Amino acid sequence: MKPLCPFPTPAVLLAAACLLLTSCDTTPRQRQEVVRQEARKLDTLADRAAASLSRAGRRAARFDSASRARTRQPLDRAAEAAFTQQLLGTYAGVEQLTPATIEPAFVQFMQQVRAQRRQWTQRDWDYATAISRRLNAQFRKIRLDIKGRDELHIRALQTEFTALETGRDVKDLGEAVKQP
């Protein structure tokens, strides 16, 4: 392999000179002790990092376990109906949405999600996700009759919802890992 620069740079020469001068002022035993001390410091730092990583892993596992337990619990039908009414308003009858009304329903849904998402709990997100799934199912049923422009807008809104939901999950996981 050919070296990048055939001549040592002034900085390399200066570093080498300093090393030689320093080495002249110490004995091999002293240099050996300095190396041992620095190795102990590195070991201590590595141990602390490993312990911190282990704690974060345990916290992430607890968060994941709690999240799985929460999602296994069925949604309350009355609460879901109230949430649907709150997020969709006049478009709450998702299964009755038509090619002409599905795009405004998605717009209404996302306006409400944007407005309320900051104060939602993970359980509220579960309800919003259930509503989103219902909207998406209705969209798939009638997709062939929807104008291309509306379909494109709906797809953008679906993507935005997924991004917001994922962002909240990541934020909550980060907070769970940081907690003592």
One Martini backbone bead per residue (centre of mass of N, CA, C, O) as a GRO file, in nm:
protein
  180
    1MET     BB    1   0.096   0.036   0.023
    2LYS     BB    2   0.060   0.367  -0.040
    3PRO     BB    3   0.139   0.652   0.076
    4LEU     BB    4   0.004   0.964   0.081
    5CYS     BB    5   0.275   1.076   0.220
    6PRO     BB    6   0.622   1.068   0.189
    7PHE     BB    7   0.617   1.298   0.405
    8PRO     BB    8   0.633   1.424   0.697
    9THR     BB    9   0.467   1.617   0.889
   10PRO     BB   10   0.509   1.858   1.119
   11ALA     BB   11   0.315   1.732   1.329
   12VAL     BB   12   0.446   1.452   1.337
   13LEU     BB   13   0.729   1.544   1.418
   14LEU     BB   14   0.645   1.685   1.683
   15ALA     BB   15   0.518   1.438   1.822
   16ALA     BB   16   0.772   1.263   1.814
   17ALA     BB   17   0.954   1.454   1.974
   18CYS     BB   18   0.782   1.463   2.232
   19LEU     BB   19   0.796   1.161   2.290
   20LEU     BB   20   1.102   1.142   2.315
   21LEU     BB   21   1.137   1.352   2.542
   22THR     BB   22   0.950   1.215   2.747
   23SER     BB   23   1.097   0.942   2.746
   24CYS     BB   24   1.362   1.062   2.868
   25ASP     BB   25   1.214   1.149   3.158
   26THR     BB   26   1.144   0.838   3.172
   27THR     BB   27   1.074   0.533   3.273
   28PRO     BB   28   0.951   0.236   3.197
   29ARG     BB   29   0.795   0.205   3.467
   30GLN     BB   30   0.642   0.476   3.446
   31ARG     BB   31   0.504   0.419   3.177
   32GLN     BB   32   0.360   0.165   3.273
   33GLU     BB   33   0.186   0.307   3.491
   34VAL     BB   34   0.037   0.499   3.301
   35VAL     BB   35  -0.095   0.276   3.136
   36ARG     BB   36  -0.251   0.145   3.369
   37GLN     BB   37  -0.421   0.393   3.447
   38GLU     BB   38  -0.557   0.429   3.169
   39ALA     BB   39  -0.683   0.147   3.162
   40ARG     BB   40  -0.861   0.185   3.413
   41LYS     BB   41  -1.026   0.417   3.301
   42LEU     BB   42  -1.140   0.259   3.060
   43ASP     BB   43  -1.277   0.039   3.227
   44THR     BB   44  -1.466   0.225   3.382
   45LEU     BB   45  -1.610   0.341   3.137
   46ALA     BB   46  -1.707   0.069   3.027
   47ASP     BB   47  -1.873  -0.013   3.276
   48ARG     BB   48  -2.067   0.228   3.274
   49ALA     BB   49  -2.177   0.184   2.988
   50ALA     BB   50  -2.285  -0.102   3.038
   51ALA     BB   51  -2.481  -0.028   3.266
   52SER     BB   52  -2.644   0.180   3.107
   53LEU     BB   53  -2.731  -0.011   2.880
   54SER     BB   54  -2.874  -0.215   3.060
   55ARG     BB   55  -3.086  -0.023   3.176
   56ALA     BB   56  -3.209   0.059   2.905
   57GLY     BB   57  -3.294  -0.226   2.823
   58ARG     BB   58  -3.489  -0.278   3.060
   59ARG     BB   59  -3.674  -0.034   3.005
   60ALA     BB   60  -3.753  -0.112   2.717
   61ALA     BB   61  -3.880  -0.383   2.796
   62ARG     BB   62  -4.098  -0.266   2.981
   63PHE     BB   63  -4.232  -0.090   2.769
   64ASP     BB   64  -4.301  -0.320   2.574
   65SER     BB   65  -4.471  -0.484   2.770
   66ALA     BB   66  -4.681  -0.263   2.830
   67SER     BB   67  -4.767  -0.223   2.537
   68ARG     BB   68  -4.868  -0.512   2.486
   69ALA     BB   69  -5.077  -0.517   2.712
   70ARG     BB   70  -5.245  -0.279   2.608
   71THR     BB   71  -5.310  -0.401   2.316
   72ARG     BB   72  -5.466  -0.656   2.433
   73GLN     BB   73  -5.670  -0.465   2.513
   74PRO     BB   74  -5.972  -0.387   2.463
   75LEU     BB   75  -6.173  -0.169   2.329
   76ASP     BB   76  -6.396   0.062   2.407
   77ARG     BB   77  -6.682   0.120   2.243
   78ALA     BB   78  -6.771   0.392   2.360
   79ALA     BB   79  -6.497   0.534   2.336
   80GLU     BB   80  -6.468   0.490   2.032
   81ALA     BB   81  -6.721   0.645   1.949
   82ALA     BB   82  -6.635   0.914   2.075
   83PHE     BB   83  -6.370   0.940   1.920
   84THR     BB   84  -6.492   0.934   1.640
   85GLN     BB   85  -6.665   1.186   1.673
   86GLN     BB   86  -6.430   1.376   1.744
   87LEU     BB   87  -6.253   1.320   1.472
   88LEU     BB   88  -6.506   1.310   1.239
   89GLY     BB   89  -6.788   1.381   1.299
   90THR     BB   90  -6.987   1.363   1.019
   91TYR     BB   91  -6.782   1.096   0.947
   92ALA     BB   92  -6.841   0.853   1.158
   93GLY     BB   93  -6.962   0.676   0.919
   94VAL     BB   94  -6.736   0.494   0.772
   95GLU     BB   95  -6.902   0.269   0.608
   96GLN     BB   96  -7.057   0.526   0.441
   97LEU     BB   97  -6.837   0.608   0.274
   98THR     BB   98  -6.750   0.777  -0.014
   99PRO     BB   99  -6.573   0.895  -0.275
  100ALA     BB  100  -6.668   1.195  -0.188
  101THR     BB  101  -6.612   1.157   0.152
  102ILE     BB  102  -6.327   1.040   0.226
  103GLU     BB  103  -6.135   1.280   0.204
  104PRO     BB  104  -6.272   1.467   0.417
  105ALA     BB  105  -6.236   1.262   0.646
  106PHE     BB  106  -5.928   1.261   0.651
  107VAL     BB  107  -5.896   1.560   0.702
  108GLN     BB  108  -6.049   1.572   0.968
  109PHE     BB  109  -5.880   1.366   1.118
  110MET     BB  110  -5.601   1.517   1.091
  111GLN     BB  111  -5.681   1.779   1.227
  112GLN     BB  112  -5.740   1.646   1.503
  113VAL     BB  113  -5.473   1.510   1.549
  114ARG     BB  114  -5.297   1.764   1.544
  115ALA     BB  115  -5.454   1.914   1.780
  116GLN     BB  116  -5.441   1.651   2.009
  117ARG     BB  117  -5.170   1.476   2.033
  118ARG     BB  118  -5.008   1.608   2.279
  119GLN     BB  119  -5.237   1.491   2.502
  120TRP     BB  120  -5.194   1.204   2.446
  121THR     BB  121  -5.210   0.884   2.499
  122GLN     BB  122  -5.153   0.569   2.415
  123ARG     BB  123  -5.455   0.494   2.419
  124ASP     BB  124  -5.547   0.715   2.225
  125TRP     BB  125  -5.379   0.601   1.991
  126ASP     BB  126  -5.534   0.339   1.973
  127TYR     BB  127  -5.798   0.471   1.879
  128ALA     BB  128  -5.685   0.619   1.632
  129THR     BB  129  -5.588   0.361   1.490
  130ALA     BB  130  -5.862   0.227   1.464
  131ILE     BB  131  -5.982   0.449   1.287
  132SER     BB  132  -5.773   0.434   1.064
  133ARG     BB  133  -5.835   0.143   0.983
  134ARG     BB  134  -6.125   0.195   0.897
  135LEU     BB  135  -6.063   0.402   0.681
  136ASN     BB  136  -5.875   0.216   0.515
  137ALA     BB  137  -6.084   0.000   0.453
  138GLN     BB  138  -6.279   0.184   0.301
  139PHE     BB  139  -6.079   0.278   0.092
  140ARG     BB  140  -6.028  -0.006  -0.034
  141LYS     BB  141  -6.323  -0.054  -0.128
  142ILE     BB  142  -6.336   0.248  -0.305
  143ARG     BB  143  -6.075   0.319  -0.472
  144LEU     BB  144  -6.169   0.282  -0.781
  145ASP     BB  145  -6.372   0.556  -0.737
  146ILE     BB  146  -6.135   0.744  -0.693
  147LYS     BB  147  -5.974   1.009  -0.738
  148GLY     BB  148  -5.646   1.065  -0.787
  149ARG     BB  149  -5.614   1.322  -0.616
  150ASP     BB  150  -5.750   1.204  -0.360
  151GLU     BB  151  -5.568   0.960  -0.323
  152LEU     BB  152  -5.306   1.114  -0.283
  153HIS     BB  153  -5.400   1.271  -0.032
  154ILE     BB  154  -5.463   1.026   0.143
  155ARG     BB  155  -5.177   0.905   0.142
  156ALA     BB  156  -5.048   1.146   0.284
  157LEU     BB  157  -5.222   1.124   0.543
  158GLN     BB  158  -5.137   0.839   0.620
  159THR     BB  159  -4.838   0.904   0.651
  160GLU     BB  160  -4.866   1.118   0.868
  161PHE     BB  161  -4.990   0.941   1.083
  162THR     BB  162  -4.759   0.738   1.105
  163ALA     BB  163  -4.545   0.947   1.185
  164LEU     BB  164  -4.681   1.048   1.446
  165GLU     BB  165  -4.703   0.775   1.588
  166THR     BB  166  -4.403   0.699   1.580
  167GLY     BB  167  -4.299   0.949   1.726
  168ARG     BB  168  -4.442   0.886   1.992
  169ASP     BB  169  -4.311   0.614   2.046
  170VAL     BB  170  -4.021   0.718   2.054
  171LYS     BB  171  -4.059   0.922   2.279
  172ASP     BB  172  -4.161   0.722   2.497
  173LEU     BB  173  -3.914   0.541   2.490
  174GLY     BB  174  -3.705   0.755   2.565
  175GLU     BB  175  -3.834   0.822   2.841
  176ALA     BB  176  -3.819   0.534   2.960
  177VAL     BB  177  -3.505   0.509   2.944
  178LYS     BB  178  -3.438   0.771   3.127
  179GLN     BB  179  -3.559   0.669   3.361
  180PRO     BB  180  -3.494   0.567   3.698
   0.00000   0.00000   0.00000
